[in-house]
Amino acid sequence: MILFGSLVNGAAIIFGSLLGSVLRNISEQMKDTVTKGIGLGVLVLGIQMAFKTSSFIIILISLCLGAMLGEALGIEDKMNNFGLVLEKRYAKPGSNFAEGFVTASLIFLIGSMGIIGAIESGVSANHQTLLTKAVMDGFMSIMLTATLGVGVLFSAVPVFLYEGIIALLASVLMRYIPSDLLNLLMEEISAIGGLMILGIGLNIMGMTKIRVSNFLPGIFILIGIVTVLFYK
């Protein structure tokens, strides 16, 4: 089921928001500890995915070229600026609902994990990344709802639509790719995605601040390199 990961992600946000509306008095210390726990889990997932590659040199080249292109295009800055525009437009003073909805949507949507996970779901029906993201978003929605209110719950809708559309597009494109090439691409996409997810985990842990979104062009560069080498 192509949309399984997207559905679970949306359901986790809804469940977490309902739980967060009951648990209104979550301490900052608890929030920090839970967030660090999420970070540890994401680190493990990233390492696990990164080892799937059969050619680490190609992954490294794609990642570095992608980073150069991402920085030149300012992908991370544009995504953050878009988030700020939405926040100013909809999160008006005195409107906790709008603030909760916009803030949660930005947190759950802006980033590479949803894109990578949705591509995996669409191409190979591998939902591991989206299921991990669902756990993360579920716990985050508990904490956000406790702080910002029930508007967080409705962020499940754009999350499902965003991830679902990417998964469906990926599933259509896969029909035109030979199975051997498709299997090879999925191994390498999982590997480069794992490195990006590792960066997300380090950011969540507060150990560094990696501009992970700027690595996203590396996925398309990787697809190009692997495809050329496959037909060579």
NULOPA-387903 format. One record per residue (C-alpha): residue number from 1; x, y, z. Coordinates in Angstrom, 1 decimal. Layout:
+-----+--------+--------+--------+
:  nr :     c1 :     c2 :     c3 :
+-----+--------+--------+--------+
: NUM :      X :      Y :      Z :
...
+-----+--------+--------+--------+
END
This chain:
+-----+--------+--------+--------+
:  nr :     c1 :     c2 :     c3 :
+-----+--------+--------+--------+
:   1 :    0.0 :    0.0 :    0.0 :
:   2 :    1.8 :    3.1 :   -1.3 :
:   3 :    0.1 :    5.6 :    1.1 :
:   4 :    0.5 :    3.4 :    4.2 :
:   5 :    3.5 :    5.4 :    5.6 :
:   6 :    1.7 :    8.8 :    4.9 :
:   7 :   -1.5 :    7.5 :    6.6 :
:   8 :    0.4 :    6.4 :    9.7 :
:   9 :    2.3 :    9.7 :    9.8 :
:  10 :   -0.9 :   11.6 :    9.7 :
:  11 :   -2.6 :    9.3 :   12.3 :
:  12 :    0.4 :    9.7 :   14.6 :
:  13 :    0.1 :   13.5 :   14.6 :
:  14 :   -3.6 :   13.2 :   15.3 :
:  15 :   -3.1 :   10.7 :   18.2 :
:  16 :   -0.2 :   12.7 :   19.6 :
:  17 :   -2.3 :   15.9 :   19.5 :
:  18 :   -5.2 :   14.3 :   21.3 :
:  19 :   -2.8 :   13.0 :   23.9 :
:  20 :   -1.1 :   16.4 :   24.2 :
:  21 :   -4.5 :   18.2 :   24.7 :
:  22 :   -4.9 :   16.0 :   27.9 :
:  23 :   -1.3 :   16.4 :   29.0 :
:  24 :   -1.1 :   20.1 :   29.2 :
:  25 :    1.6 :   20.5 :   31.9 :
:  26 :    4.6 :   18.9 :   30.3 :
:  27 :    7.9 :   20.2 :   31.8 :
:  28 :   10.7 :   21.6 :   29.7 :
:  29 :   13.0 :   19.0 :   31.1 :
:  30 :   10.7 :   16.2 :   29.9 :
:  31 :   10.4 :   17.8 :   26.4 :
:  32 :   14.2 :   18.0 :   26.2 :
:  33 :   14.7 :   14.4 :   27.2 :
:  34 :   12.0 :   13.1 :   24.8 :
:  35 :   13.4 :   15.1 :   22.0 :
:  36 :   16.9 :   13.8 :   22.6 :
:  37 :   15.5 :   10.3 :   22.6 :
:  38 :   14.0 :   10.9 :   19.2 :
:  39 :   17.3 :   12.2 :   18.0 :
:  40 :   19.1 :    9.0 :   19.1 :
:  41 :   16.6 :    6.9 :   17.2 :
:  42 :   17.0 :    9.0 :   14.1 :
:  43 :   20.8 :    8.7 :   14.3 :
:  44 :   20.5 :    4.9 :   14.4 :
:  45 :   18.1 :    4.9 :   11.4 :
:  46 :   20.5 :    7.1 :    9.4 :
:  47 :   23.5 :    4.9 :   10.1 :
:  48 :   21.5 :    1.8 :    9.2 :
:  49 :   20.4 :    3.3 :    5.9 :
:  50 :   23.8 :    4.7 :    5.0 :
:  51 :   25.4 :    1.2 :    5.0 :
:  52 :   23.1 :    0.0 :    2.2 :
:  53 :   25.3 :    1.6 :   -0.5 :
:  54 :   27.4 :   -0.5 :   -2.8 :
:  55 :   29.6 :    2.5 :   -3.8 :
:  56 :   30.3 :    5.0 :   -1.1 :
:  57 :   32.4 :    7.1 :   -3.5 :
:  58 :   29.3 :    7.8 :   -5.6 :
:  59 :   27.3 :    8.7 :   -2.5 :
:  60 :   30.0 :   11.1 :   -1.4 :
:  61 :   30.3 :   12.8 :   -4.8 :
:  62 :   26.6 :   13.2 :   -5.1 :
:  63 :   26.2 :   14.5 :   -1.6 :
:  64 :   29.0 :   17.1 :   -2.1 :
:  65 :   27.8 :   18.2 :   -5.5 :
:  66 :   24.2 :   18.4 :   -4.2 :
:  67 :   25.4 :   20.5 :   -1.2 :
:  68 :   27.1 :   22.9 :   -3.6 :
:  69 :   24.0 :   23.2 :   -5.7 :
:  70 :   21.7 :   23.5 :   -2.7 :
:  71 :   23.8 :   26.2 :   -1.2 :
:  72 :   23.9 :   28.1 :   -4.5 :
:  73 :   20.1 :   27.9 :   -4.8 :
:  74 :   19.7 :   28.7 :   -1.1 :
:  75 :   17.2 :   25.8 :   -0.6 :
:  76 :   17.3 :   25.8 :    3.2 :
:  77 :   17.0 :   29.6 :    3.4 :
:  78 :   14.0 :   29.6 :    0.9 :
:  79 :   12.2 :   26.9 :    2.9 :
:  80 :   12.7 :   28.8 :    6.2 :
:  81 :   11.7 :   32.1 :    4.6 :
:  82 :    8.5 :   30.4 :    3.2 :
:  83 :    7.8 :   29.2 :    6.7 :
:  84 :    8.2 :   32.6 :    8.2 :
:  85 :    5.9 :   34.1 :    5.5 :
:  86 :    3.2 :   31.6 :    6.4 :
:  87 :    3.7 :   32.2 :   10.1 :
:  88 :    3.3 :   36.0 :    9.7 :
:  89 :    0.3 :   35.5 :    7.4 :
:  90 :   -1.7 :   33.0 :    9.5 :
:  91 :   -0.3 :   32.9 :   13.0 :
:  92 :   -2.0 :   36.1 :   14.1 :
:  93 :   -1.8 :   37.4 :   17.7 :
:  94 :   -4.5 :   35.9 :   19.9 :
:  95 :   -5.1 :   33.0 :   17.6 :
:  96 :   -3.6 :   29.9 :   19.2 :
:  97 :   -5.4 :   27.6 :   16.7 :
:  98 :   -3.7 :   29.2 :   13.7 :
:  99 :   -0.3 :   29.4 :   15.4 :
: 100 :   -0.5 :   25.8 :   16.4 :
: 101 :   -1.5 :   24.7 :   12.9 :
: 102 :    1.1 :   26.7 :   11.1 :
: 103 :    4.0 :   26.0 :   13.5 :
: 104 :    3.3 :   22.2 :   13.5 :
: 105 :    2.9 :   22.1 :    9.7 :
: 106 :    6.3 :   23.8 :    9.3 :
: 107 :    8.0 :   21.5 :   11.7 :
: 108 :    6.5 :   18.3 :   10.1 :
: 109 :    6.8 :   19.4 :    6.5 :
: 110 :   10.0 :   21.4 :    6.1 :
: 111 :   12.9 :   19.0 :    5.9 :
: 112 :   14.3 :   16.1 :    3.9 :
: 113 :   13.0 :   13.1 :    5.9 :
: 114 :    9.4 :   13.3 :    4.5 :
: 115 :   10.6 :   13.6 :    0.9 :
: 116 :   13.0 :   10.7 :    1.2 :
: 117 :   10.5 :    8.5 :    3.0 :
: 118 :    7.7 :    9.3 :    0.5 :
: 119 :   10.0 :    8.4 :   -2.4 :
: 120 :   10.9 :    5.1 :   -0.7 :
: 121 :    7.2 :    4.4 :   -0.1 :
: 122 :    6.3 :    5.1 :   -3.7 :
: 123 :    9.1 :    3.3 :   -5.4 :
: 124 :    9.6 :    0.2 :   -3.2 :
: 125 :    6.7 :    0.2 :   -0.6 :
: 126 :    9.4 :    0.6 :    2.1 :
: 127 :    7.8 :    2.7 :    4.8 :
: 128 :   10.6 :    2.5 :    7.4 :
: 129 :   11.6 :    6.1 :    7.1 :
: 130 :    8.0 :    7.5 :    7.2 :
: 131 :    7.1 :    5.2 :   10.1 :
: 132 :   10.2 :    6.5 :   12.0 :
: 133 :    9.1 :   10.1 :   11.1 :
: 134 :    5.6 :    9.1 :   12.4 :
: 135 :    7.0 :    8.3 :   15.8 :
: 136 :    9.0 :   11.5 :   15.8 :
: 137 :    6.0 :   13.6 :   14.7 :
: 138 :    3.7 :   11.9 :   17.2 :
: 139 :    5.9 :   12.8 :   20.2 :
: 140 :    6.5 :   16.3 :   18.8 :
: 141 :    2.7 :   16.8 :   18.4 :
: 142 :    2.2 :   15.9 :   22.1 :
: 143 :    4.6 :   18.6 :   23.1 :
: 144 :    3.4 :   21.2 :   20.6 :
: 145 :   -0.3 :   20.6 :   21.5 :
: 146 :    0.5 :   21.0 :   25.2 :
: 147 :    2.0 :   24.4 :   24.3 :
: 148 :    0.0 :   25.7 :   21.4 :
: 149 :   -3.3 :   24.0 :   21.5 :
: 150 :   -5.5 :   21.8 :   19.2 :
: 151 :   -4.6 :   23.5 :   16.0 :
: 152 :   -1.6 :   21.2 :   15.9 :
: 153 :   -3.9 :   18.3 :   15.2 :
: 154 :   -5.0 :   19.7 :   11.8 :
: 155 :   -1.4 :   19.8 :   10.5 :
: 156 :   -2.0 :   16.1 :    9.9 :
: 157 :   -3.9 :   17.0 :    6.7 :
: 158 :   -1.1 :   18.9 :    4.8 :
: 159 :    1.5 :   16.3 :    6.0 :
: 160 :   -0.6 :   13.4 :    4.5 :
: 161 :   -1.2 :   15.3 :    1.2 :
: 162 :    2.4 :   16.4 :    0.9 :
: 163 :    3.9 :   12.9 :    1.5 :
: 164 :    1.1 :   11.1 :   -0.4 :
: 165 :    1.5 :   13.2 :   -3.5 :
: 166 :    5.3 :   12.6 :   -3.6 :
: 167 :    4.7 :    8.8 :   -3.0 :
: 168 :    2.2 :    8.6 :   -5.8 :
: 169 :    4.4 :   10.5 :   -8.3 :
: 170 :    7.3 :    8.2 :   -7.4 :
: 171 :    5.2 :    5.1 :   -7.9 :
: 172 :    4.2 :    6.3 :  -11.4 :
: 173 :    7.8 :    7.1 :  -12.5 :
: 174 :    9.0 :    3.7 :  -11.3 :
: 175 :    7.0 :    2.0 :  -14.0 :
: 176 :    9.3 :    3.4 :  -16.7 :
: 177 :   12.5 :    2.2 :  -15.0 :
: 178 :   14.0 :   -1.3 :  -15.5 :
: 179 :   13.8 :   -3.4 :  -12.4 :
: 180 :   17.5 :   -3.9 :  -12.1 :
: 181 :   18.2 :   -0.2 :  -12.3 :
: 182 :   15.3 :    0.5 :   -9.9 :
: 183 :   16.7 :   -1.9 :   -7.2 :
: 184 :   20.1 :   -0.3 :   -7.6 :
: 185 :   18.7 :    3.2 :   -7.4 :
: 186 :   16.7 :    2.4 :   -4.2 :
: 187 :   19.8 :    1.1 :   -2.5 :
: 188 :   21.7 :    4.2 :   -3.3 :
: 189 :   18.8 :    6.6 :   -2.6 :
: 190 :   18.4 :    4.9 :    0.8 :
: 191 :   22.1 :    5.3 :    1.5 :
: 192 :   22.3 :    9.0 :    0.6 :
: 193 :   19.0 :    9.6 :    2.4 :
: 194 :   20.5 :    7.9 :    5.5 :
: 195 :   23.4 :   10.4 :    5.6 :
: 196 :   20.9 :   13.2 :    5.4 :
: 197 :   18.8 :   11.6 :    8.2 :
: 198 :   21.9 :   11.2 :   10.2 :
: 199 :   22.4 :   15.0 :    9.9 :
: 200 :   18.8 :   15.5 :   11.1 :
: 201 :   19.5 :   13.4 :   14.1 :
: 202 :   22.6 :   15.4 :   14.9 :
: 203 :   20.6 :   18.6 :   14.7 :
: 204 :   17.8 :   17.2 :   16.9 :
: 205 :   20.5 :   16.2 :   19.5 :
: 206 :   21.8 :   19.8 :   19.4 :
: 207 :   25.3 :   18.6 :   18.6 :
: 208 :   25.6 :   20.7 :   15.5 :
: 209 :   23.5 :   22.6 :   12.9 :
: 210 :   23.7 :   21.0 :    9.5 :
: 211 :   21.7 :   22.7 :    6.7 :
: 212 :   20.3 :   19.3 :    5.6 :
: 213 :   17.8 :   20.6 :    3.1 :
: 214 :   20.7 :   21.9 :    0.9 :
: 215 :   21.8 :   18.3 :    0.4 :
: 216 :   18.5 :   17.4 :   -1.3 :
: 217 :   19.8 :   18.0 :   -4.9 :
: 218 :   22.3 :   15.3 :   -4.2 :
: 219 :   19.4 :   12.7 :   -4.6 :
: 220 :   18.8 :   13.8 :   -8.2 :
: 221 :   22.6 :   14.0 :   -9.0 :
: 222 :   22.9 :   10.5 :   -7.6 :
: 223 :   20.0 :    9.2 :   -9.8 :
: 224 :   21.8 :   10.7 :  -12.8 :
: 225 :   25.2 :    9.2 :  -12.0 :
: 226 :   23.8 :    5.7 :  -11.2 :
: 227 :   21.7 :    5.7 :  -14.4 :
: 228 :   24.6 :    6.7 :  -16.6 :
: 229 :   26.9 :    4.1 :  -15.1 :
: 230 :   24.1 :    1.5 :  -15.4 :
: 231 :   23.7 :    2.0 :  -19.2 :
: 232 :   27.5 :    2.5 :  -19.8 :
+-----+--------+--------+--------+
END
